[in-house]
């Protein structure tokens, strides 16, 4: 049976095998896998389109090497001389024998994922693909996936919807199968979003592993700008976010920058996520006072910042689809979930401690790219510091591996869970009277009572030594009556220097005969010195006494030194 060359070429293309020849007659032989030519082909090029088929490029076929065209990826052989039909038949057998694509499920995916535009229509519940949409399933190009492809609609109602193509049909499912052509993820309820999933031809096992160990990551951009630290001007607290390039494993997504109309992520009820879109500010406000998203033990609620409290806002980037509605969620500001008057405590908060609510299992592709610490004082709030975040989704939200304390067993003396919202606290060493001081044994239990801490600030320690603190005075009944341990008795004179026992260190006299005034004058035997040294009584010196130019004796005689004549003279006053 004879067939025109064009018909037989189409037949071979279905088997990854095509031939560029002039119009020649060919003979179909049912005893051979494909065909044989009735006459040799001279100066024709045989093209073996073997995408996804294993071919040993090092094997010669009648001394003719198979060659890969690096620009097109096509394997071909140039027939420079007469080539028998058996040669072509041997080549076709080699291709068929090495075709294991149904086993490896490779290659599967889009050939140019970066040039595939994915958009979602929430009304029709469909996905539209435009651009370079060529995709393969197990090495076979899917004819249905072309520029302008529109998917069938997903089911009505809320929930997560995963769109993939199995090579025959588009399928909406409740999870992804990494062995299929992934296309998009749609989530509908209080937090609507749609994510690009049009991955390339990466091995499905690698994709599966990378999804959980790497995830989404920031390649470039995404910087915060157009804000002023410590400013209370509203415009200075409304930052811009630069355009960015993020990757979901091998899939790049370009996100446009934003300058306003912010989207905030907030939790309500028991943990339901809401995307609050087109907001003027990046944080929920009551006038100029910000709220934080607090879990009260039952529900997530909006709580006003305490005075002088700090909080941290996280910025998340999501590889959303290109439609206008989903683009609103490309950058999301996550409201603070805890506050503190300690900035160090707020700095220590990591993305792994952030709760994104009920969408956490569906929102599998995102990355934290920035953080902003804000503070509320008595009448306004301001940016305190900002930081750009790096890393991948996987290492940002996961805890380090290893052996760590996960459960804390305590006795009745400890309360709390050891978390930021419920820290561990010591309840005391047992019941006692109000304001009572206790001595604690090594086991944390009460050993004995040792005194009273009175509401007026005085402490009475009455076990054995019987010390008592009254204001700034410490006294003991074991010492002489009226002896003060620190400041001196109530009758002590101001600025007098006390005297202490040189052996015991005990106070001998509260007020001695030496006075030291604040102006620098020192008096001996006088409490009111009028000169730098004022002595009441005699002065005995075993050495020299040096004076200035004159000495006055009892305000009556003045002895003056004449430096010109080098002599002393006396003046009577």
Secondary structure, 3 states (H helix, E strand, C coil): CEECHHHHHHHHHCCCCEEECCCCCEECCCCCCCCEECCCECCEEEEECCCCCCCCCCCEECCEECEECCCCCCEEEEECCCECHHHHHHHHHHHHHCCCHHHHCCCCEECCHHHEEEEEECCCCEEEEEECCCEEECCEECCCCCCCEECCCCCCCCEEEEEEECCCCEEEECCCCCCCEEEEEEEECCCCEEEECCCCCCCHHHHHHHHHHCCEEEEEECCEECCCCCCCCHHHHCCEECCEEEEECCEEEEECCECCCEEEEEEEECCEEEEEEEECCCCCEECCEEEEEEECCCCEEEEECCCCEEEEEEEEECCECCCHHHHCCCEEEECCCCEECCHHHHHCCCHHHCCCHHHCCCCCCCEEEEEEEEEECCCCEEEEEEEECCCEHHHHHCCCCCCCCCCCCCCCCEECCCCCCCCCEECCCCCCCCCEEEEECCCCCEEEEEEEECCCCCEEECCCCCEEEECCEEEECCCCCCCCCCCCCCCCCCCECCEECCCCCCEEECCCCEEECCCCCEEECCCCCCCCEEECCCCCCCCCCCCCCEEEECCCEEEEEECCCCEEEEEEC
